[in-house]
């Protein structure tokens, strides 16, 4: 996956952004879904999470069972 290349957190300004791969919890139509091994960048200070395009496509495919059309 491509890196977002964040140098600092857009939310709090922290420079400690880290790239991690871990499961992601989502709620889809009232049911909990656990998407395994989603790469994203997380700010250790404010806990904000940033997903790249590929991560969003993977989450959509896992939650909705299909790949959505994207521009």
ROSE-4610 file (N, C-alpha, C; in Angstrom, 1 decimal, always signed):
// ROSE-4610
residu = [X/X/X/X/X/X/X/X/X/X/X/X/X/X/X/X/X/X/X/X/X/X/X/X/X/X/X/X/X/X/X/X/X/X/X/X/X/X/X/X/X/X/X/X/X/X/X/X/X/X/X/X/X/X/X/X/X/X/X/X/X/X/X/X/X/X/X/X/X/X/X/X/X/X/X/X/X/X/X/X/X/X/X/X/X/X/X/X/X/X/X/X/X/X/X/X/X/X/X/X/X/X/X/X/X/X/X/X/X/X/X/X/X/X/X/X/X/X/X/X/X/X/X/X/X/X/X/X/X/X/X/X/X/X/X/X/X/X/X/X/X/X/X/X/X/X/X/X/X/X/X/X/X/X/X/X/X/X/X/X/X/X/X/X/X/X/X/X/X/X/X/X/X/X/X/X/X/X/X/X/X/X/X/X/X/X/X/X/X/X/X/X/X/X/X/X/X/X/X/X/X/X/X/X/X/X/X/X/X/X/X/X/X]
num = [1/1/1/2/2/2/3/3/3/4/4/4/5/5/5/6/6/6/7/7/7/8/8/8/9/9/9/10/10/10/11/11/11/12/12/12/13/13/13/14/14/14/15/15/15/16/16/16/17/17/17/18/18/18/19/19/19/20/20/20/21/21/21/22/22/22/23/23/23/24/24/24/25/25/25/26/26/26/27/27/27/28/28/28/29/29/29/30/30/30/31/31/31/32/32/32/33/33/33/34/34/34/35/35/35/36/36/36/37/37/37/38/38/38/39/39/39/40/40/40/41/41/41/42/42/42/43/43/43/44/44/44/45/45/45/46/46/46/47/47/47/48/48/48/49/49/49/50/50/50/51/51/51/52/52/52/53/53/53/54/54/54/55/55/55/56/56/56/57/57/57/58/58/58/59/59/59/60/60/60/61/61/61/62/62/62/63/63/63/64/64/64/65/65/65/66/66/66/67/67/67/68/68/68/69/69/69/70/70/70/71/71/71]
x = [+0.8/+0.0/+0.9/+0.4/+1.1/+1.0/+2.1/+2.1/+1.4/+0.7/+0.1/+1.1/+2.3/+3.4/+3.0/+2.3/+2.0/+3.2/+3.6/+4.7/+4.3/+3.0/+2.5/+0.9/+0.3/-1.1/-1.9/-2.8/-3.6/-4.6/-4.9/-5.8/-5.1/-3.9/-3.3/-1.9/-1.3/+0.0/+1.2/+0.9/+2.0/+2.8/+4.1/+5.0/+5.3/+4.5/+4.7/+3.9/+3.4/+2.5/+3.2/+2.5/+3.1/+2.2/+2.8/+2.1/+1.9/+0.7/+0.4/-0.6/-0.6/-1.5/-2.2/-3.5/-4.2/-5.7/-6.5/-7.9/-8.6/-9.7/-10.5/-11.9/-12.6/-14.0/-14.9/-15.9/-16.9/-18.3/-19.3/-20.7/-21.4/-21.9/-22.6/-24.0/-25.0/-26.4/-26.7/-26.1/-26.4/-25.6/-24.8/-24.0/-22.5/-21.8/-20.4/-19.6/-18.6/-17.8/-16.3/-15.5/-14.1/-13.4/-12.7/-11.9/-10.5/-9.9/-8.5/-7.4/-6.4/-5.1/-5.3/-5.8/-6.0/-4.8/-4.1/-3.0/-3.5/-2.9/-3.3/-2.3/-2.4/-1.5/-2.3/-1.6/-2.3/-1.4/-2.1/-1.4/-1.4/-0.3/-0.2/-0.8/-0.8/-1.2/-2.8/-3.4/-4.9/-5.6/-4.9/-5.5/-6.3/-6.1/-6.7/-6.1/-7.0/-6.6/-6.8/-5.8/-5.8/-5.6/-6.6/-6.6/-6.3/-5.5/-5.2/-6.3/-6.3/-7.3/-7.4/-6.3/-6.3/-7.0/-6.7/-7.4/-8.9/-9.3/-10.7/-11.4/-10.8/-11.3/-11.4/-10.4/-10.4/-11.5/-11.7/-12.8/-14.1/-14.4/-15.6/-15.9/-14.9/-15.0/-15.4/-14.7/-15.0/-16.4/-16.7/-18.0/-19.2/-19.1/-20.2/-20.1/-19.1/-19.0/-18.7/-18.4/-18.1/-17.2/-16.6/-15.8/-16.6/-16.6/-17.4/-16.7/-17.4/-16.9/-16.3/-15.1/-14.5/-14.0/-14.0/-13.5/-12.0]
y = [-1.2/+0.0/+1.2/+2.3/+3.5/+4.2/+4.9/+5.7/+7.0/+7.5/+8.8/+9.9/+9.6/+10.6/+11.8/+11.5/+12.6/+12.9/+14.1/+14.5/+14.9/+15.4/+15.7/+15.5/+15.3/+15.1/+16.3/+16.2/+17.3/+17.8/+16.9/+17.2/+17.9/+17.5/+18.1/+18.6/+18.3/+18.9/+18.0/+16.9/+16.0/+15.5/+15.3/+14.8/+13.3/+12.6/+11.2/+10.2/+10.6/+9.7/+8.4/+7.3/+5.9/+5.1/+4.4/+3.5/+2.2/+1.7/+0.4/-0.4/-1.7/-2.6/-3.4/-3.1/-3.9/-3.9/-4.7/-4.9/-3.6/-3.4/-2.2/-2.6/-1.9/-2.2/-1.2/-1.7/-0.9/-1.4/-0.5/-0.9/-0.7/-1.7/-1.7/-2.2/-1.3/-1.6/-2.3/-1.7/-2.1/-3.3/-3.9/-5.0/-4.7/-5.3/-5.0/-5.9/-5.3/-5.9/-5.7/-6.7/-6.6/-6.9/-5.9/-6.0/-6.3/-7.4/-7.8/-7.0/-6.7/-6.1/-5.0/-3.9/-2.7/-1.7/-1.3/-0.4/+1.0/+1.8/+3.2/+3.9/+5.2/+6.0/+6.5/+6.4/+6.7/+7.7/+8.8/+9.8/+9.2/+9.1/+8.5/+9.5/+10.8/+11.8/+12.0/+12.2/+12.4/+11.2/+10.1/+8.9/+9.0/+10.0/+10.2/+9.1/+8.6/+7.5/+8.1/+7.8/+8.3/+7.1/+6.9/+5.7/+6.2/+5.5/+5.8/+5.2/+5.5/+5.0/+3.5/+2.8/+1.3/+0.7/+1.3/+0.9/+1.1/+2.2/+2.5/+1.5/+1.2/+0.2/-1.2/-1.6/-2.9/-2.9/-1.9/-1.8/-1.9/-1.2/-1.3/-2.7/-3.3/-4.6/-5.6/-5.5/-6.4/-6.2/-4.9/-4.6/-4.8/-4.5/-4.5/-5.7/-6.4/-7.6/-7.3/-6.1/-5.7/-4.5/-4.2/-3.0/-1.9/-0.8/+0.3/+1.1/+1.7/+2.5/+3.8/+4.1/+5.4/+6.2/+7.5/+8.4/+8.4]
z = [+0.0/+0.0/+0.0/-0.6/-0.6/+0.8/+1.1/+2.3/+2.1/+3.1/+3.0/+3.1/+3.6/+3.7/+4.6/+5.7/+6.6/+7.5/+7.5/+8.3/+9.8/+9.8/+11.1/+11.1/+12.3/+12.4/+12.0/+11.0/+10.6/+11.8/+12.7/+13.8/+14.9/+15.4/+16.6/+16.3/+15.2/+14.8/+15.3/+16.0/+16.5/+15.3/+15.5/+14.5/+14.7/+15.6/+15.9/+15.2/+14.0/+13.2/+12.9/+13.1/+12.8/+11.9/+11.0/+10.1/+10.8/+10.9/+11.5/+10.7/+10.9/+10.3/+11.4/+11.6/+12.6/+12.2/+12.9/+12.5/+12.8/+12.0/+12.1/+12.3/+13.3/+13.7/+13.0/+12.4/+11.8/+12.1/+12.0/+12.2/+10.9/+10.4/+9.1/+9.3/+9.0/+9.1/+10.5/+11.5/+12.9/+13.4/+12.5/+13.0/+13.0/+14.0/+14.1/+13.1/+12.5/+11.5/+11.9/+11.9/+12.2/+10.9/+10.3/+9.1/+9.5/+9.1/+9.6/+8.8/+9.5/+8.9/+7.9/+8.4/+7.6/+7.9/+6.9/+7.1/+7.2/+8.2/+8.3/+9.2/+9.2/+10.0/+11.2/+12.4/+13.6/+14.4/+14.9/+15.8/+17.2/+17.8/+19.2/+20.2/+19.9/+20.8/+20.9/+19.7/+19.7/+19.2/+18.8/+18.4/+17.1/+16.3/+15.0/+14.1/+13.2/+12.2/+10.8/+9.9/+8.6/+7.6/+6.7/+5.8/+4.4/+3.7/+2.3/+1.4/+0.1/-0.8/-0.8/-0.9/-0.9/+0.4/+1.5/+2.8/+2.7/+2.2/+2.1/+1.1/+0.1/-0.9/-0.2/+0.5/+1.2/+2.3/+3.0/+4.0/+3.3/+2.3/+1.5/+1.0/+0.4/-0.1/+1.0/+2.1/+3.2/+3.9/+4.0/+4.7/+3.8/+2.5/+1.6/+0.5/+0.6/-0.3/-1.8/-2.1/-3.5/-3.5/-4.6/-4.8/-5.3/-4.7/-5.1/-6.2/-7.1/-8.2/-7.6/-7.9/-7.4/-8.6/-8.4/-9.5/-9.5]
